[in-house]
Amino acid sequence: MKNLYLYLNIGTFLIPFIFSFYPKFQFYKKWKSLFPAIFIMMAFFISWDVIFTNNGIWGFNDKYITGFKLLNLPLEEWMFFICIPYACLFTHYSLSYFFPNFSLSEKATSIFYVALLCVLIITLWYNYDKWYTLVNFGYAIILLGLVYNKNPKLLGRFLPSYFVTLIPFFMVNGVLTGSLIEEQVVWYNNAENLNLRIGTIPIEDTIYSLGMLLTVFVLLDYFESKKIKVTH
């Protein structure tokens, strides 16, 4: 299907956008913090994306995109970094609104943090020659370390909603990586990753998603806290 990547972006974004104006929730009031957070994240992830695309670490199937490109990235890839974080952060704050105690305990957060960090470090130790694994896991290790040591409660608030967003993530990313369609929308050079897949999805993508969303979440929380201080 021509423009499939575009339709996936729009479909992911549209419902959260519409419900952002729900009177009791009013997610749109966080836009002044959310969009700067997304754009800062994009400064890192787009740079990484451009380098990886230009070096054949991953790429895009022209069969499923509009053909409009900027810095050799399809328009849809730029949209991805806006639509997906928007939908996922909307999900987080929706869950927080309806379930105020939807977070991990300090002990559970510490257990998850230590376990994940050990897995990432050990895996990276034996696979540092694979570029996607190296950059992706390296970024996640640094980010998780900074957030956990600075504000572990913030990580405890983020993780449950991250687990929830993995459900639509597997659906959307599954299609992008070739599930239910003839060819991949996004292809990967398996020499630069672990070549381990959940269905059609490279295992690294789960950590990529965590790093991308946690970056936006931390920045959004920071900007929101600044707004509260100013109003007081």
Long-range contacts (C-beta under 8 A, 24 or more apart in sequence): 1-64, 1-181, 2-63, 2-64, 3-64, 3-65, 3-66, 4-64, 4-65, 4-175, 4-181, 4-185, 5-60, 5-64, 5-65, 5-74, 5-76, 5-77, 5-80, 5-176, 5-185, 6-65, 6-66, 6-75, 6-76, 6-79, 8-76, 8-172, 8-175, 8-176, 8-185, 9-76, 9-79, 9-80, 9-83, 9-84, 10-83, 12-83, 12-84, 12-87, 12-168, 12-172, 13-82, 13-83, 13-86, 13-87, 15-87, 16-86, 16-87, 16-90, 16-91, 17-86, 19-90, 19-94, 20-90, 24-97, 25-93, 25-94, 25-97, 27-90, 27-93, 27-94, 30-89, 30-93, 30-220, 30-224, 32-223, 32-227, 33-219, 33-220, 33-223, 33-224, 33-227, 34-86, 34-89, 34-216, 34-220, 36-219, 36-223, 37-215, 37-216, 37-217, 37-219, 37-220, 37-223, 38-81, 38-82, 38-85, 38-86, 38-216, 40-215, 40-219, 41-81, 41-85, 41-212, 41-215, 41-216, 41-219, 42-81, 42-82, 44-139, 44-215, 45-81, 45-212, 46-71, 46-73, 46-78, 46-81, 48-135, 49-73, 49-77, 52-131, 52-132, 55-131, 56-189, 57-131, 57-132, 57-188, 57-189, 57-192, 58-132, 58-186, 58-187, 58-188, 58-189, 59-186, 59-187, 60-185, 60-186, 60-187, 61-183, 61-184, 61-185, 61-186, 61-187, 63-183, 64-181, 64-183, 64-185, 65-185, 81-212, 84-172, 84-212, 85-212, 85-213, 85-216, 87-168, 88-161, 88-162, 88-165, 88-213, 89-213, 89-216, 89-217, 89-220, 91-161, 91-164, 91-165, 92-158, 92-161, 92-165, 92-217, 95-160, 95-161, 95-164, 96-157, 96-161, 102-160, 102-161, 103-153, 103-156, 103-157, 103-159, 103-160, 104-156, 104-157, 104-159, 104-160, 105-156, 106-152, 106-153, 106-156, 108-156, 109-148, 109-152, 109-153, 109-155, 109-156, 109-159, 110-148, 110-152, 112-159, 113-144, 113-148, 113-152, 113-155, 116-144, 117-141, 117-144, 117-145, 120-207, 123-194, 127-194, 130-191, 130-192, 130-193, 130-194, 131-192, 132-188, 132-192, 132-193, 132-202, 132-204, 133-192, 133-193, 133-194, 133-204, 136-204, 136-207, 136-208, 136-211, 137-204, 137-207, 139-211, 140-207, 140-210, 140-211, 143-211, 143-214, 143-215, 143-218, 144-214, 147-214, 147-218, 154-217, 154-218, 154-221, 155-214, 158-213, 158-214, 158-217, 162-209, 162-210, 162-213, 162-214, 165-209, 165-213, 166-206, 166-209, 169-206, 169-209, 170-198, 170-199, 170-201, 173-201, 173-205, 173-209, 174-199, 174-200, 174-201, 177-201, 177-202, 177-205
